[in-house]
Amino acid sequence: MRLTTKGRYAVTAMLDLAYHSQSNPVTLTDIATRQTISLSYLEQLFARLRKAGMVKGVRGPGGGYTLSRSARDINIADIIEAVDEPVDSTKCGGKANCHNDEPCLTHDLWMGLSEQIRAYLKEISLGQLLERDFVSDVAKRQSKHVEHVIEMQPRQEKRIA
């Protein structure tokens, strides 16, 4: 299976949002900083996620994004599909035209693998991932790192002046 950066970043950003938006909306800048993802790239992904009804924007001071429904109701396969990332192990994109406009010898094998992967990712929700200790530990570590970087910035600016 080939999962591109788009699908990986969308899942990562959604898990970050699910973790950090439990009390307040989260800005894309905060997600970009914690996950080292380009802000402009996140904006493109969130436009698609918003269109798919997975996130909603909150305007004004203290605004940002929140999940539009419970984290338990958003599965990983839906996130990947929302950003137009197919879960496909075939070289033909599932079109069955991989060998002279006909299915190749192994087409059914790769289609079966794609279906297994899709089924696996459909079974996992953001809510289930949030319950994992590892996810919580990593999210806390990333937040501390960002706080440390922000804390150090004024000191570095003073040295330059």
HELIX and SHEET records of a PDB file:
HELIX    1   1 THR A    5  HIS A   20  1                                  16    
HELIX    2   2 LEU A   28  GLN A   35  1                                   8    
HELIX    3   3 LEU A   39  LYS A   51  1                                  13    
HELIX    4   4 ALA A   71  ASP A   73  5                                   3    
HELIX    5   5 ILE A   76  ALA A   82  1                                   7    
HELIX    6   6 HIS A  107  LYS A  122  1                                  16    
HELIX    7   7 LEU A  126  LEU A  130  1                                   5    
HELIX    8   8 ASP A  133  ILE A  160  1                                  28    
SHEET    1   A 2 VAL A  55  VAL A  58  0                                        
SHEET    2   A 2 GLY A  64  LEU A  67 -1                                        
END                                                                             
